[in-house]
Amino acid sequence: MTRPERPLFTEDTGQRDAAWVRAAVAGDTQAFGRLVEAYQRPAVSKAYRLLGNSEDAAEVVQEAFLRAYRALQRLNEPSRFGPWLMRIVSNLSLNARRSRKSASMLTLEEERGTEKLTSGEGEPVVAAFGPELEAQGRELQQALDAALQTLPEKQRLSLVLFTIEGWAQKDIAEFLECSVENVKWNVFQARKRLREQLGGLLEDEE
């Protein structure tokens, strides 16, 4: 059995990131390179979930690191670099999706994302997968990512935005241009299909 991976964001990683951020702000380019090395893989994974295309995901992550570097001096909590970067990745990914449908770029605020896994209606998010599952190992993560890509697009996006990103269902409905009931149905169907594909891997999370 694969040994579980360490959580991405911990007190130790926060202290480490804070030191690297301060060094980078002081002009140490190698320090920012360490931040890139630490977060490139999870950032690409997040972008890929939202975009479903590896080339687009890589492009979004490159832009996210560039924006993060330019705004580094304005980061009030250096220990929160990881979650902050992931919000930028999420919103750039969603911007990229919307630009596919419209010639004009629709801007999302970089603070749109939320760190807590609760919906805007105050409902706890019962995740079919999430940070606790991601920490169980690389094999499980790869299986989840692969299963996500087999879902119909609206089911995948509804599940990712609601379960991982913590978006309110009404905001997801607005983004996907559908009803709230349709979002609920997509989340339900996505979870059902993931359970069918992954079987016992998700049983312990019920």
Sequence and secondary structure as in RCSB ss.txt:
>XXXX:A:sequence
MTRPERPLFTEDTGQRDAAWVRAAVAGDTQAFGRLVEAYQRPAVSKAYRLLGNSEDAAEVVQEAFLRAYRALQRL
NEPSRFGPWLMRIVSNLSLNARRSRKSASMLTLEEERGTEKLTSGEGEPVVAAFGPELEAQGRELQQALDAALQT
LPEKQRLSLVLFTIEGWAQKDIAEFLECSVENVKWNVFQARKRLREQLGGLLEDEE
>XXXX:A:secstr
       SS HHHHHHHHHHHHHHHTT HHHHHHHHHHHHHHHHHHHHHHH  HHHHHHHHHHHHHHHHHTGGG 
S GGGHHHHHHHHHHHHHHHHHHHHH SS     TT   SSSB TTS B   SS HHHHTT HHHHHHHHHHHHT
S HHHHHHHIIIIIS   HHHHHHHHTS HHHHHHHHHHHHHHHHHHHGGGTGGG 
